[in-house]
Amino acid sequence: MSLLSAIMDLLLFNIGELATLSSGDVSKPLSGTEMSNREKLIMDPGYSILTSKGKIAKIGPEEELLEEFAPDMESGKSNLIEIIDVNGAALIPGLVDCHTHLLWSGDRSNEIRLRQNGLTYQDISNQGGGIAKTVNSTRNASRKELESIGNRNLSQSSHYGTTTIEAKSGYGLSVDSEIKILQATSSLNGIRQNVLSTWLGAHDFPKDKTSSEYMDELIHEQLPLIAENDLAKWIDVFCEPGWFNLEQTETLVKNAKGFGLKSRLHVDEFVDSGGLSLAAELGSCSADHVGFSNSDSRDKANKSGTMQVFLPGTPYVLGKDLGDGIKECLDNNWNFSLATDFNPNCQTLSLPFVGSLATHRIGIDPLTALVACTRNPASSLNAELENCVGSIHVGGPADFNILNSKLVDYWCQTPGSSPISKTFFSGSIVKS
C-alpha cells in the first residue's frame, strides 16, 4: 500500500469530469431530479484540486492553480506540494457505505442450497442457521481475530472506493461478545477510512434466553455499558415479524434516547409490518431495507428526516425482485440512499456493484446512483464527523476517487471489478 503523508499538500491537475456533488447545503441530501442534475453536480474538465492537511483547500481553474502553486512542473514538487497528474481521469467523492455488518466470523455458504430447495430465511433460522450460526462462530473469535477480519474487510472496501463506513455489531448477542465486537470496530477507525459503530444487540434473540429475558439484558446491561463506554454512535433493531416487534423496537429506541443515542433500524425487509412508519415516528436517522414499505410510510419518513436506505444486494443474493421502492422515491422526491448490507449472506463491500444493480437492473441514472452512495448516506452520518463527507467541497475532507475513465458514469459500470484507480482518504492514498 502506498501512502502520502496527509501533512503534504497535494495538487491534482489534468482532471476529467469532476463530480463535486456540492450543490446547495452539502450537509443535506438531494432528491428527485436534483440527483441527476449534471450541470450542478459535475464540473467539466479543466479544474484542479489543492489539498492541505487532509482537507480540500481550493478548487479552481487548472491554469490558475498550477501557476500559483506549481510553477516548476519538471521537478514534480514545488514548495512542498506533491503534484499529481490525473491523466484526464474523472474524480468522484469517496463513497459512503451506511449499512454494513463488518465484523463476524464463520461460513454460511451452504445456505444458498437451502434457499434453492425452498426454505425461507425464517426456516433456515429455525433450523439453527442464519444469524444464530454466525453468532456461535463470532462468540468464539478473539478480539484480535475480529480486528484482523475487520482490517481485511476494510481493505476490500477501500479497493472499491469507500472512505466512510458504518459498522454494526449484532453477531454477539451477549454483553461480553457485543462489547468485544464494538471495541474491535473502534480500533479500526481512521486507519484507511472513517469507521462509525452501531450497536445491534437487538439483531436476534439468543437461544439461551427468552425474549423477555433478553430484552431485560439489552435495556439494563448492554445498553448502559455501550453508552458509558462510548462504543457506538447509534443503536439498531432488527424490526421484522419473527424477530423484534414494533413494541419491543420502540422500547429499545426510547431507552437508547435516554442515553443520548440515536437509532438506525432494519425494517420492512420481508413484509410491510409498519417498521418504516415507526422509524419516522421515533425520528430514526435511517430506516434500512424498506423493500415492502407502503407509500404513506415513505412520505412520512421523508417528512420526518428519516433516510430510507435500500440494500439491493440482499434481494439479489436471495433471488428476489429488487422492488419498485427506489423509483417510487425518485418519482415523489423522497430522500433515499444505497448501501451494501455486507453480511454472511451478502458478501460484497462494493458500492460500485450496488450502483450497477441500481442502474442495470432498476434503470436509474448513474449520477443518481452516485449521489445515493455518497452525499445522501453521508447526511445521516455527518453529525458524528468533524467535517461533512460525501461531496467534494472546499473545507471538506480530501476523500475522493480517481476513476479508470474520463467519465463519471463509469463509476458503476464495471460489475465484478473495481472502477477505481486511486482512493484518497484525508489526503492520503489508501488504494493505488
N, C-alpha and C positions, 0 to 999 in steps of 0.2 A: 504494500500500500504506500503510495506516495503522498506526503503531507507538505503543505506550505504553511508556514507559521502564520497564525491569524494576526500577528503583530505587523507583518509585512503588508504594505499597501499593494493592492493589485489593480492593474489597468487592463481591462478586456476590450479588445477592439476587433474590427472586421467581423462584426456580429451580423447574422442574417436577421430573420424576423425575431422580434423581442416581445415576448408575451409578458408584459408587466402585470396585467390584470389589476391595475391600480386605480381604476376609475372610481371617483367618489370617495367615500369613507372606507378605507381599506380594512377596518375592523369589522365591517358588516358584510353579510352575504349578498350575492346577486341572485336574481330570479328571472324566469321567463326569457324574453328576448335579450335582456341585459347580458345574459350568459354567453351569447353568441355574437355580440357586437364587436366585430373585429376592429372597427375604426377607433373605439375607445379602449380596447383591451390589448391590442397588438401594435407595436411601433414598427415601421418599415426599416429595412436595413439602412445602416449609416450612423448608428448611435454606439457610444461606448459607455462602459460602466467603470467607475472608480470605487474600490472598497478600501476601508481603513478600519483597523481594529475590529475586524469581524462584521462590520456594518457597511451598508451601501452609502457612500459619501456623496456621489454625484452620478447623474445620468445626463448625458448631453451629446451633441453632435461630435462625431469621431474626430474631425479635424481640430476642433477646439480643444478637446481633452488631450489629444496627442501633443499639440503644440505647447500646452500649459504644463503637462506632467511628464512627457516623454519626448523631449526634443531630440535626444540621441537614440534613435531606434536600433542602430547597429549593435550596440553593446547588449541589448536585451534587458538592461536595467538602467534606471535613471533616478537619482535621488532616493534610493532605497525602495523604488517601486518595481514590482515584478510585472513584466509586460507579457500578456498572453494573447496570441493571435488565435482567434476562434475559427479562422478559415471559412468565414461565411456561414457557419452553422447557426441554427436557431437556438434561442435561450428561453427556458420556461422556469417558473418558480420551483423551489424544492417542493416535492409532493408531500401531502399531509394525509396520513392514514389514521383515521379517527376511530377505528374499531378493530382491535386485534386481541387474540388470546396468545400472547407472545411466549409465555413460559409454561411448558408442560413436558412430560416425559411419557414414553410408551409408543405403541403402534396399534392402530385400529384399521389397518389396510384391508382386513378381511370383511369389513362391514359393507363394502360395495357389493359383494356377492349376496349378502343377506338382503340388501335392498332389492337387488335384481330378482331375488326369489320371493319378493312380495312383502317383506317385513317393513314396517314403518319405523320412523325414528323412535316412537314410544315403545314399539315391540322390542327393538334392539336394546333399549334401556331396561326394559322389564326382564330381559334375559341376562343382565349383568354387563352389557356392553355400553356404548355411549359414554357419557360423562363419567359414570362410576368407574369404568375401566381405566380411563386416563387418570382419575383421582388416585387409584391404587398405585399406579406407576409413579405418579408425581410425588406422592407422600414418601415413597421410598428413595427419592433422589435427594442428594445433599444440596445445600445452598450453593456450594462450589460447582456442582454438576449443573444446576439450573443456570448459574451465571455463564457457564461455558455454552450451554444451549442457547441462551439469550444472545451472547456475542455472535454465535454462528447465524442465528436468525436475523440479527440486525445487519450483519454483513450482506445477507441476501436482500434485505430491504433497501440498503444503500445502493446495491447493484442496480436496482430498479428505480432509483431516483428519489426515495423517500428521505426527508430530512427532519420530519416531526412525526412521532408515532404515539398513539395511545395504547397502553398495555394493561390488560385486565388480569387479575388473579382468577380464582374460581375453580382451580383443579386441586385444591387442598381440602376444602370443606371441613376444616378443623382450625382451632385457634393457632396452634403451632405451625401448621402447614401453610395457612393463608399468610401469616406473618413472614414465613420463610420466602414465599414467592414474591411478596411485595418488597422485602429487603433486597432480594436478588435483583429485582427490577430497578430499584432505586440506584443500585451500584452501576447500572449501565447508562444512566442519563448523562448526556453531554459528551460522550466519547466520539460518536460519529453522527449522532442526531439527538434531538430533544426526545426524551422518553418520559411520558406522563402516565402516572399509575392510576388505575381504577380498581377499587375493591369490589370483587364479585363473589363474596362469600355466599350470596344467595343465588348460586348457579344451579343447585340441585339440593335435595335432601340426602344426607349421608345415610347409608344403610343401617348404621348402628344407633340411629336416633329417630324418634317420632318427629313429625312435623312441628308439633308444639315445643318439644324439647330443643329442636334445632333453632327455631325462631327465638327462643329464650336465650340460647347461646349467642346468636347473631346480635341481638339487641344489647345484652348485658355483659358479654365477654369480648367478642370480636370487635364490634363497632367502637367501644371505648378505647381499646388498645390501638386500633388503626388511627383513630383521631388524635389520641395523646402523643403518638409517636410520629405523626405527620407522614404516614406511609402511603396515603392516597389523596388524589385531588377530588375524586368523585366516588360515589357508590353506584353499583349496577344491580339489577334484579332480573332474573330470567322469568318474566311475567308471561306465562303461557299455561293453558289448561294441562294439568298433569304435573306441573311444577309449582311455581308460586302464583297464587290467585291475586285478584285485584286488591282485596282487603289486606293480605299479607304484604303486598308490594307497597301499598300506601303507608302501612305501619312502619316499614323499614325506612322509607324515604323521609317520613316526618321525624323519625328518631334521628336520622342522619343530619337533618337540618338543625337539630338541637346542638349538634357538634360542629356546625358550620360547614358541613359537607353537602355539595350539590349532587345531582343524580344524572345518570345516563341509563336508559332502560332498554332491555330486549323486549320487544312487543310484536304481537300480531304476525309472527313468523308462519304459523301453520293455519290459523283461522283468525277471524276478526273477533277478538274477545274483549274489546274495549280498552286495550292497553294503550293505544296512542291517545285516546281521549283522556285517560287517567294521567298520562305523562304531561299532557298540556295543562291539565288542572293543577298538577303538582309543580309546574314550572321547571320541568326537567330540561337540562341543556340539550339533550338529544333523545330521540326515540329511534331505535335501530331495528332493522329488518323491515317492518311496516309493510310487508308484502300484501297483506289482506285487509289493511285498514280501510275504512269507508271514507267517502268524500267529506262528510261533515267533520270527522275527526281530523282529517288532513287540514281542512280550513281552520279548525280550532287550534291545531298545533302551530300553524303559521302565524296566527294572531297572537299566540302566547309567547312566541320566540323559541319554541322547541324545534330544533333542527331534525328533519326526517332524514335518516341515513339508510340508503339502500345498499344491500350486500349481494349483488347479482352472482358472485362466485358461489354462494351457498346453494341457491336453487339449481345452478348449473351442475355442481357436483352431485346433487341429489336427483338429477334427471328431471327437474320440474321446470315449468314455464317461468320465464323471468318476470312476467306480470306487466300490468299497464300503469303501475303507480308513478313511475318516473315521468312518463308522458303526461299523465294527469297533472302532476306538479308543474310541469312546464306550461301546459295549457292554461293553468289557473294562477300563474305567478306565485306559486308556493315554493319556499326555500327547500332545497334538498342537497344532500351530499352523497358521495360514493365512498366505500371503504372495502378492504379485502376480507374481513372476518377470518383472518388466519386462525386455524384451529386444526385439531387432528383429522377432521373430515375434509376441510377445505384448506389444503396445504399450499397456499400461494401468498407471497408477500409482494406481489407485483401489481401495483396500481395501474401501470400501463395495460396489463391484461384485463383488469376490471374495466378500464376505459375502452378496451377492444370489445368486450361484451356489450357495453352500452352503445357503442357506435355500430358494430357489425350485426348485433342481434336485436337491439331495440331501435336503432336508427336515429340516435340523437347526434347532433353536431359535435365533431371532435373538440372544438373550443368549449362548448358547453360541458362536455365530459371533463375537460381540464379544470374548469372552474369548480366543478363538483369534487375534484380530487386535490384542490389547493385552497383557494380563498374561502369557499363555503365551509368545509370542515374546520378550517382554522378559526372561523368566527365562533365556534363552540369551544375552542381550546385557548384562545388568546388571553383570556382573563388570568390564566395561570402562567403566562410567559412574560418576560421582560419587554419584548417587542412583538408586534403583530407579524406573524408568519403568513405564508400563503400567497404573497404577491411580491413583486419587485418594486420597491419604492425607497426614496431617499430617507435615511434614518432607520430603515428596516434591516433585519439580519441579512448578511450576504449568503443566503441559501438559494441556490439555483442550479439548474442542469443545462449542460450543453448537449444538444441532440446530435445524432448522426445524420442530420438533414438540415437544409436551409429553411425548411417549412415547419411551423409549429404543429400542424395537423399530424405530422409524423409520430408524435409522442405516443400515440396509442394504436399504431397501425402495424406493429410487429409482434403479434401474439406468439409466445414461445421464446422470444429473445428480447434483450433489453434495447430500447431505442436510445439509451443514454451513452454519450461519450465520456463526459466527466460530471461528477457531482461535487458541489461546493457546500460545505456546512460551516457557517460562521467564518467564511473567508478561507477555509482550508479545503484542499481537495481530499475527499474521502473515497472517491471512486474514479479511477482513470484507466 
